[in-house]
Amino acid sequence: MQNKNETILVTGGTGFVGSWAIVALLQQGYRVKTTLRNLEKIPMVQAAIATKVDAGDRLSFVKADLISDAGWVEAMAGVDRVLHVASPMHTADSADIQTFLGPQRDGDERVLRFAAAANVKHVVITSAAAAAKPDDNSTNQHSDETVWTKPNDPVQNPYQRSKALAEKAAWAWMKDYDGPMQLSTVLPTAVFGPVLMPQNNSSQQLITRMIKGQVPGVFNLGFDIVDVRDLVALEILAMQSDQAANQRYLAVGDHMSMKAIAQTLKNQLPDLTPKLHIRTIPNWVLRLISRFNANVAVFIGLLNRTFRYTSAKAKNQLNWQPRPAETTIIDAAKQMSALGLLD
């Protein structure tokens, strides 16, 4: 266990994962710095964090953006470890791999470069399970941390390929680095759970739209779900462990079909879900929609997927224990209701 007098930098304090990382670290007794692109959002972040933990004087803010060197010397000053969970903003053009790759790869490299210069001990980068996706011809029933998404596989969508390329670039940077700083990467699957700030609900749009009746039914899709609180817990475990140095860890909990998600919501939250539809929509409808909507097209690969991600490594090495996916879905919906996001 690390010294709780240490200062931890969390990149992207207004984000879904970043805000929960701040909460968890403060609850464990750490001092926390976090980067924001706009310091005018400090009161909003403070108010959200205060609903879960009393930060006292242990939380501070620095203006820094992943696409610029400005502010990163100040951000890293006095920092012992880094949880790099922020992702750069991107345009709606999800058909262009450079939309994702350039900012993500450069942002990761920037964090590593300034962390090394500040003698940071350990950096944990949030990658994605999309970086460990086997090709469609694979016979593997489980995908683990030894698998890398093929960067030129035309079957993979641009986001999936960009996450693999960005993570590989981070590991390549570390290979050329000659110093004591450690790196770990955590690869989450679909991240769900309660949001601390209303603007973070974009990550929960599937649930929101289902509850509002804006989705006419359920598709034949399944999701490997990880709770945002469990993802953060794994990142902190990796940050605290020398054993996690130079390691990748998949963060995955239970697998749930879209129909199971709908039925769970309907059964456990009947007062919130009178408009939710459970009828099954044929695959051809999703394929048709995907021709005109790149954001829908990313789900096509899930229709016939035969493999599952495994988190055995995180469980065995770091004693990580994710909660049931049903709990995550229900907690997410209850929080949406509390924040007025289902009105």
Helices and strands as residue ranges (DSSP letters): E 7-11, H 16-27, E 31-36, G 39-41, H 42-50, E 59-63, H 72-76, E 81-84, H 97-117, E 122-126, G 129-132, E 142-143, H 158-176, E 182-188, E 190-192, G 198-204, H 205-211, E 222-227, H 228-240, G 242-244, E 247-251, E 255-257, H 258-268, H 283-290, H 294-297, G 300-302, E 308-309, H 312-318, H 325-338
